[in-house]
Amino acid sequence: MPRLEEKVAIVTGASAGIGRATAKLFAAEGAKVVVGARRQAELDRLVAEIAADGGTAIALAGDVRSEDYHRALVATAVEHYGRLDVAFNNAGIMGEAGPSPGVSEAGFAEALTINLTASFLAAKHQIAQMERNGGGSVIFTSTFVGYSFAFPGVAAYAASKSGLIGLTQVLAAEFGPKNVRVNAVLPGAVDTDMYREMNNTPEKVAFVTQLHALKRVATPEELARSVLYLASEDSSFVSGTAMLVDGGVSITRT
């Protein structure tokens, strides 16, 4: 049986990378999916692909910084599919990078707003609906950066994504009695547009690859399978975790 049969899911940051791969996998596993991101055209293509593969999805474009957008995503799930069971809050940015003394207040604040505050606003409305349905699973995309390993020059990214781990733990404790599970997935390097923008020379690619115990970076589809685990009943006793899916980058020193 498909692992998300009869479930309804929201996926943000769905126009590319991990979010796109996860939306397709959720649909393939039986979920009805509401996909969100800024770019309507990319979302429309995703919905068409899911439909062509026999799945069900609807797109709603918007800005994750807006609480009204998160309210609308939940409303869309309920209006079209009757409930909400799973939310994958994946939208995020790298943010302003470089030596920390040179990072602007505006650049730091932007990363916090998109990576952390927007995720809180999303979960706020998602969990309220899940409580009405008798439970659900909320998943955030954090990172190993600033958790088990650090790079110089990414203070805004590390701070905002690390904040998601604290948010995960509090929400898990707060809503566990309501049968709402909350977890964060912490990817290592994943072959996405963001990764390729950061690692745009053979030397950079070789350096990042070597950091991982597996001596390669992940595909978005590999991360999607870990998110599926947290979304499904396979992880029914898992909540409040920061789950490393990092190819061993956290333990490698060679």
C-alpha positions in Angstrom: 0.0 0.0 0.0 1.3 3.5 -0.7 2.6 5.1 2.5 0.6 8.3 2.2 -2.7 6.8 0.9 -5.6 9.2 1.6 -3.2 11.8 3.2 -3.1 15.5 2.3 0.2 17.3 2.3 1.6 20.8 1.8 5.1 21.2 0.4 6.7 24.7 0.2 9.8 25.5 -1.8 8.3 23.0 -4.3 9.4 24.6 -7.5 12.9 23.0 -7.5 15.3 20.8 -5.7 14.3 18.9 -2.5 10.8 20.4 -2.4 10.1 19.4 -6.0 11.4 15.9 -5.6 9.4 15.5 -2.3 6.1 16.7 -3.8 6.5 14.2 -6.6 7.3 11.4 -4.2 4.4 12.3 -1.8 2.0 12.2 -4.8 3.4 8.8 -6.0 2.9 7.5 -2.5 -0.8 8.4 -2.6 -0.9 11.9 -1.1 -3.0 14.8 -2.5 -0.4 17.6 -2.5 -0.7 21.4 -2.3 2.6 22.8 -3.7 3.8 26.2 -2.9 6.6 28.5 -4.1 7.1 32.0 -5.6 7.1 30.9 -9.3 3.7 30.0 -10.7 5.0 28.6 -14.0 7.4 26.1 -12.3 4.6 25.0 -10.0 2.2 24.6 -12.9 4.8 22.3 -14.6 5.2 20.3 -11.4 1.4 19.8 -11.1 1.2 18.7 -14.7 4.0 16.2 -14.2 2.3 14.8 -11.1 -1.0 14.5 -12.9 0.7 12.7 -15.9 2.1 10.2 -13.4 -1.4 9.6 -12.0 -1.1 11.8 -8.9 -3.1 14.7 -7.5 -1.8 18.2 -6.8 -2.7 21.8 -6.9 -0.5 24.8 -6.9 -0.7 28.1 -5.0 2.1 30.6 -5.6 3.1 33.1 -3.0 5.6 34.6 -0.6 6.4 32.5 2.5 7.2 35.7 4.4 3.4 36.4 4.4 1.3 34.8 7.2 -1.7 35.2 4.8 0.0 32.9 2.3 0.4 30.1 4.9 -3.2 30.7 5.9 -4.2 30.3 2.2 -2.1 27.1 1.7 -3.9 25.4 4.6 -7.3 26.7 3.4 -6.5 25.4 -0.1 -5.8 21.9 1.3 -9.0 21.9 3.3 -11.2 23.3 0.5 -9.9 21.0 -2.2 -9.1 17.8 -0.2 -10.9 18.1 3.1 -8.0 18.0 5.6 -4.3 18.4 6.2 -2.1 15.6 7.4 1.5 16.5 6.4 3.4 19.7 5.9 7.0 19.9 4.6 8.2 23.4 5.2 11.2 23.4 2.9 11.4 27.0 1.4 14.6 28.7 2.3 17.6 30.7 1.1 21.3 30.8 1.7 21.2 34.5 2.6 23.9 37.1 2.6 27.3 35.4 2.9 30.8 36.5 3.6 32.8 37.4 6.7 30.4 38.2 9.5 31.5 41.7 10.2 30.5 42.6 6.6 27.1 41.0 6.7 24.4 43.7 6.7 21.6 43.8 9.3 19.1 43.6 6.4 20.8 40.5 4.9 20.9 38.8 8.3 17.2 39.6 8.9 16.2 38.4 5.5 17.6 34.9 6.2 15.9 34.8 9.6 12.6 35.9 8.1 12.5 33.4 5.2 14.2 30.4 6.9 12.9 30.7 10.5 10.0 33.1 10.9 8.2 31.9 7.8 8.5 28.3 9.0 7.0 29.3 12.4 4.1 31.1 10.6 3.5 28.0 8.4 3.5 25.6 11.3 1.2 27.8 13.3 -1.6 27.4 10.8 -0.7 23.8 9.8 -0.8 22.5 13.3 -4.1 24.2 14.1 -5.7 22.3 11.2 -3.9 19.0 12.1 -5.3 19.2 15.6 -8.8 19.3 14.1 -8.0 16.2 12.0 -6.7 14.3 15.0 -2.9 14.6 14.3 -0.3 15.0 11.6 3.4 15.4 10.8 5.2 18.7 10.3 8.7 18.6 8.9 11.3 21.4 8.5 14.4 21.6 6.3 17.3 22.6 8.5 21.0 21.8 7.8 24.1 20.2 9.4 25.7 23.7 9.0 25.9 25.2 12.5 24.7 22.0 14.1 27.4 19.4 13.6 29.8 21.2 11.3 30.5 24.9 10.4 31.7 26.8 7.5 33.0 30.4 7.7 31.0 33.1 6.0 27.5 31.7 6.4 26.4 33.1 9.8 22.9 34.1 8.6 22.2 30.8 7.1 23.6 28.8 10.1 21.8 30.9 12.7 18.4 30.8 10.9 18.5 27.1 10.1 19.8 26.2 13.6 16.8 28.1 15.0 14.5 25.6 13.3 15.9 22.8 15.5 14.8 24.7 18.6 11.5 25.4 17.0 11.1 21.7 16.2 11.7 20.6 19.7 9.3 23.1 21.3 6.5 22.3 18.9 7.0 18.6 19.3 6.7 18.9 23.1 3.8 21.3 22.8 1.7 19.3 20.4 2.7 15.8 21.0 -0.3 15.3 23.2 -2.5 16.3 20.2 -0.8 13.6 18.1 1.1 16.1 16.0 4.7 15.0 15.3 7.3 17.7 14.4 10.8 16.9 13.1 13.6 18.5 11.1 15.7 16.9 8.4 19.3 18.1 8.2 20.7 17.4 4.7 24.4 17.4 3.8 25.3 18.7 0.4 22.5 18.1 -2.2 22.8 18.6 -5.9 20.4 21.5 -6.3 20.5 24.9 -7.9 21.7 26.5 -4.6 24.5 23.9 -4.3 25.6 24.5 -7.9 25.6 28.3 -7.4 27.8 28.0 -4.3 30.1 25.3 -5.9 30.7 26.6 -9.4 34.2 25.4 -10.0 35.6 21.8 -10.2 37.8 22.7 -7.2 34.9 23.7 -5.0 32.9 20.6 -6.0 35.8 18.3 -5.2 36.3 20.0 -1.8 32.7 19.6 -0.8 32.5 16.1 -2.1 35.5 15.0 -0.1 34.0 16.3 3.1 31.4 13.5 3.0 32.1 10.0 4.2 30.3 8.7 1.1 32.5 10.9 -1.1 29.6 12.2 -3.1 26.7 14.6 -2.6 23.0 13.6 -2.5 20.4 13.8 -5.1 17.1 15.6 -4.2 15.3 12.3 -4.6 17.5 10.8 -1.8 16.4 13.5 0.6 12.8 13.1 -0.5 12.8 9.5 0.7 14.0 10.6 4.2 11.3 13.2 4.3 8.7 10.6 3.3 9.8 8.5 6.3 9.1 11.4 8.6 5.8 12.1 6.9 4.5 8.5 7.0 3.5 6.1 9.8 6.9 4.5 9.4 8.1 7.2 11.9 5.0 7.1 14.1 7.1 7.2 17.3 9.6 9.8 16.0 9.1 13.4 17.1 11.4 16.3 18.1 14.3 15.0 16.2 17.0 16.7 14.2 17.6 13.9 11.6 20.9 14.0 9.8 20.8 12.9 6.2 24.2 14.1 5.5 26.3 11.4 3.8 28.5 11.2 6.9 29.8 14.8 6.6 29.2 15.3 10.4 31.6 12.5 11.3 34.3 12.7 8.6 37.7 14.2 9.3 39.6 12.7 6.4 
